[in-house]
Amino acid sequence: MKIVKIVACVGLGLAAGAAQADASSYSFADFSYYTGEIDDSNVDTDIFDINAAYEINDNLFMAAGYQDASVDPGDSSQSNLSFGIGAHTPIVDNIDVYGVVSFVRTDLEETLGPIQVDADDSGYGIDLGVRGMLSEQFEVFGEYAYLDVFDDSDDSFELGARFYLNQNFALGVKYLSEDNLDGFGVNARITM
């Protein structure tokens, strides 16, 4: 009987620890897939994102990301590689605001009939966001992103939610709105 009580207590302790997500962590790897349609067209876009962050101290973190976007119909793709530094701070319990300034390298490939266009450029990005835990397992977030590359700028806004299956793993959904694109996506996050 004593062994059953010990096993039950250990099991409850592990379950409680696993259920408490650490959304305030800025050390993570994030994988996202979006699909959407370019405004007023029959052109679909697929976007795959990989983002990572690593906390330097209580308020600063390093950030890196890779994004690949492709257009269908057509033969066009764009990839972005970014490296930056970010800061975050709590504004109330369970709610953080953050910002990231990044160096961005963009490669563009497009086929226009018989013409192949390859271009690349460097620029910068600024991300501003808020993250908040509504419960121990449910996080909501919003982010504004500004990208300046190819002598042009792009604004985007993202809203989403994540459900933490345990302390280190979450699944989520996102809505993305850019200057000429609206899309929905799914997301997986591994917190370190």
C-alpha positions in Angstrom: 0.0 0.0 0.0 2.9 2.4 0.8 4.4 1.8 -2.7 1.1 2.7 -4.3 0.9 6.0 -2.4 4.5 6.8 -3.3 3.9 6.0 -7.0 0.7 8.1 -7.0 2.4 11.1 -5.4 5.3 10.9 -7.8 2.9 10.6 -10.8 0.8 13.5 -9.6 3.9 15.6 -9.1 5.2 14.8 -12.6 1.8 15.5 -14.2 1.5 18.9 -12.5 5.1 19.8 -13.5 4.5 18.8 -17.1 1.2 20.8 -17.3 2.9 24.1 -16.3 4.2 25.7 -19.4 7.0 28.3 -19.3 5.7 30.8 -21.8 8.0 33.4 -20.4 11.0 31.5 -21.8 12.8 33.1 -24.7 14.8 30.0 -25.5 12.8 28.1 -28.1 12.6 26.6 -31.5 9.4 27.4 -33.5 8.2 25.7 -36.7 5.3 27.2 -38.6 3.5 26.6 -41.9 1.0 29.1 -43.4 -1.1 29.0 -46.5 -3.0 31.9 -47.9 -4.2 33.8 -51.0 -2.8 37.0 -52.5 -5.5 39.6 -52.4 -7.8 39.9 -55.4 -6.2 36.9 -57.2 -6.3 33.2 -57.6 -2.7 32.9 -56.5 -2.0 30.8 -53.4 1.1 31.2 -51.2 2.7 28.7 -48.9 5.1 29.9 -46.2 7.3 27.8 -44.0 9.1 29.4 -41.0 11.7 28.2 -38.6 12.5 30.6 -35.8 14.8 30.2 -32.8 15.7 32.3 -29.8 18.2 31.9 -26.9 18.1 33.9 -23.7 21.3 35.8 -22.9 20.0 37.1 -19.6 16.7 37.9 -17.9 15.7 40.5 -20.5 17.8 39.9 -23.6 17.8 37.2 -26.2 19.4 36.3 -29.6 17.0 35.5 -32.4 17.4 33.7 -35.8 15.0 32.7 -38.4 14.5 31.3 -41.9 11.4 31.8 -44.0 10.6 30.2 -47.4 7.6 31.4 -49.4 6.4 30.0 -52.7 3.6 31.0 -55.1 1.2 28.7 -57.0 0.4 28.9 -59.9 3.7 30.2 -61.0 7.3 29.6 -60.3 8.3 32.2 -57.7 9.9 31.8 -54.3 11.4 34.1 -51.7 13.6 33.1 -48.7 14.6 35.3 -45.8 17.4 34.5 -43.3 17.6 36.7 -40.2 19.8 37.2 -37.2 19.0 39.7 -34.4 18.9 40.7 -30.8 15.7 41.1 -28.8 14.5 42.3 -25.4 11.5 41.4 -23.4 9.9 42.5 -20.1 6.7 41.6 -18.2 4.0 44.3 -18.1 1.8 42.3 -15.6 1.8 38.8 -14.3 1.8 36.3 -17.2 2.1 39.0 -20.0 5.3 40.0 -21.7 6.1 42.6 -24.4 9.1 42.1 -26.6 11.0 43.6 -29.5 13.6 42.3 -32.0 15.9 44.1 -34.4 17.3 41.9 -37.1 19.6 41.8 -40.1 17.8 40.2 -42.9 19.1 38.5 -46.1 16.5 37.9 -48.8 16.8 35.8 -52.0 14.2 36.0 -54.7 13.7 33.7 -57.6 11.0 34.2 -60.2 10.2 32.9 -63.6 8.4 35.2 -66.0 7.8 33.2 -69.1 11.2 32.4 -70.6 12.9 34.9 -68.3 14.5 33.7 -65.0 15.0 36.5 -62.4 17.3 35.9 -59.4 17.9 38.7 -57.0 19.2 39.1 -53.4 19.4 41.9 -51.0 20.1 42.7 -47.4 18.0 44.8 -45.1 16.5 44.9 -41.6 13.5 43.8 -39.7 11.7 45.0 -36.6 9.3 42.8 -34.6 7.1 44.1 -31.7 4.9 41.7 -29.9 3.0 40.7 -26.8 2.6 37.2 -25.3 0.3 36.2 -22.5 -0.8 33.1 -20.6 -4.5 32.8 -20.2 -4.0 29.6 -18.1 -1.1 27.3 -17.3 -1.4 25.6 -20.7 -3.0 28.3 -23.0 -1.0 31.2 -24.5 -2.2 33.9 -26.9 0.1 36.3 -28.8 0.2 39.1 -31.3 3.1 40.5 -33.3 3.7 43.4 -35.7 6.6 42.9 -38.1 8.3 45.5 -40.4 10.7 44.4 -43.1 12.8 46.7 -45.2 14.6 45.1 -48.1 14.8 45.6 -51.9 14.3 49.4 -51.4 10.7 48.5 -50.3 9.0 47.8 -47.0 6.4 45.3 -45.9 4.2 45.3 -42.8 2.6 42.2 -41.3 0.5 41.4 -38.3 0.1 38.0 -36.7 -2.3 36.7 -34.1 -2.2 33.2 -32.6 -2.7 30.8 -29.7 -0.7 27.9 -28.4 -1.7 25.0 -26.2 1.2 23.5 -24.2 1.0 19.7 -24.1 3.7 19.7 -21.5 6.3 22.1 -20.2 8.5 22.0 -23.3 6.1 21.4 -26.3 3.2 23.4 -27.7 0.9 23.3 -30.7 -0.8 26.3 -32.1 -2.7 28.2 -34.8 -1.9 31.5 -36.3 -3.5 34.2 -38.5 -1.2 36.2 -40.7 -2.0 39.5 -42.5 0.5 41.1 -44.8 0.2 44.1 -47.2 -1.4 41.9 -49.9 -1.8 38.4 -48.2 -4.0 36.9 -45.6 -3.3 33.4 -44.4 -3.8 30.8 -41.7 -1.1 28.6 -40.2 -0.2 25.9 -37.7 2.7 26.0 -35.3 4.8 23.8 -33.1 7.1 25.2 -30.4 9.8 23.4 -28.4 10.8 25.4 -25.3 14.3 24.8 -24.0 
